[in-house]
Amino acid sequence: MSIVQHYVNGAAFAGTSSRTAPVYNPAQGAVAREVALATKADLDLAVAAAKDALPGWAGTSLAKRQQIMFAFREAMNARKNELAAIITAEHGKVTSDALGEIARGLEVIELATSIPQLMKGEYSESVSTGVDVYSIKQPVGVVGIISPFNFPVMVPLWFFPLAIAAGNTVVLKPSEKDPSAAIWMAELFSEVGLPAGVFNVVNGDKESVDALLDNPDVAAISFVGSTPIAQYIYERGTANGKRVQALGGAKNHMLVLPDADLDLVADSAVNAGFGSAGERCMAISVVVAVEPVADELIAKVRERMATLKVGDGTRNCDMGPLITKEHRDKVAGYLEVAEQDGATIVVDGRGIEVDGAADGFWLGPTLIDKVPTSSRVYTEEIFGPVLSVVRVKSYDEGLALINASRFGNGTAIFTNDGGAARRFQNEVTVGMVGINVPIPVPVGYYSFGGWKDSLFGNAKAYGTQAIGFFTREKAVTSRWLDPSHGGINLGFPQN
């Protein structure tokens, strides 16, 4: 069985450990390959390669960096079908969804091609007699990236194109559940001219993560994952003197007002709740229905759910499997919790007929009504195709419910009332807001990130704000005068 290796200093690297982990094809429920799990020594070697490459890459002209980013964008776009097939084979999401993931990642590469504009500083002439002050942006150093399984292409692309374009070097630790896409991108980057050592990929588990967090030559860490791990990453990384952006979990609510277009709401709830089998940090997992619309809305959602085809992502299905058997079983367990807590299971995804192998990690779209807000089904991030309905009596009650959540990643309101929408966008304590848009993931030149337990640190992903995270600003005060000077004066300088 083939083993997915690491990619260090511009070449495949087997590592020094014999430890491996299985990489499944989730639609078949079978191990497709193994992935090497790095030791601390392997990770440190990759960091050393990135450190060695840093001076040369940081000293490379902005024009040359821009040219390489353009070439990387064009090469990835030309071969996106190949990359999408890798995503589907290891993650399980359907091919169209994999292509959508790549398209959103390409947006960030496109932003990175404008790096000369993004790296511009400021200049103030004659702040004092003969004195000018100006600022310059310089790379922060070696950047570590720890990315999740649910977007093996898009999430790494949130970070490394901008980090590299800004003059940093990178060590990426992708999820060991679907590592091949990261290796593919690293190889492609080298093919289009990126120097060896600038972008390295190390596969591994907690040992590799801790090695990144502890290595003194790593200056910054970018992370996306669950809230408990995000908090761990943030605390350990900052304790070691690193700047850290750690994006955590979510429990995204959709507030539906009585004047909303319920056909649009039903379409949006199904798309946002069950796309990628619900394994999205921006998935809608709770529909907050302001009465009296709940019964009609549930009927419309149920009607649409009946048309969904679940199966192998290569067979033109609507939804694929979950990532592993363990995760599938964990998500399915929430249905038992719902029943015990008195909720009503409207559509049960257990035992669904699928267009795929019997051993695949299947769980069909599931709809649960009248979920108590005290239930774990409501309070915890399920990360699967489970859509809950909570009924409320008013806008104010729905808003209070959303704002009481410990998560603050994304939310949406569906209404035809512009005043209510404007009020919602100002009053809701969530970082990304959709108005009649169910998954409000910002375009590449705005930043992605939530509030509360959905983000640790104040640095969000991608967008122009990310340049501030991946650079350090230096202020220079300069005076060029004739050889004469004013002599010795120990007083504070005056204008």
Secondary structure, 3 states (H helix, E strand, C coil): CCEECEEECCEEECCCCCCEEEEEECCCCEEEEEEECCCHHHHHHHHHHHHHHHHHHHCCCHHHHHHHHHHHHHHHHHCHHHHHHHHHHHCCCCHHHHHHHHHHHHHHHHHHCCHHHHCCCCEEEEEECCEEEEEEEEECCEEEEECCCCCCCHHHHHHHHHHHHCCCEEEEECCCCCCHHHHHHHHHHHHCCCCCCCEEECCCCHHHHHHHHHCCCEEEEEEECCHHHHHHHHHHHHHCCCEEEEECCCCEEEEECCCCCHHHHHHHHHHHHHHHHHCCCCCEEEEEEECCCHHHHHHHHHHHHCCCCEECCCCCCCECCCCCHHHHHHHHHHHHHHHHCCCEEEECCCCCCCECCCCCCCCCCEEEECCCCCCHHHHCCCCCCEEEEEEECCHHHHHHHHHHCCEECEEEEECCCHHHHHHHHHHCCCCEEEECCCCCCCCCCCCECCEECCEECCCCECCCHHHHHHEEEEEEEEECCCCCCCCCCCCCCCC
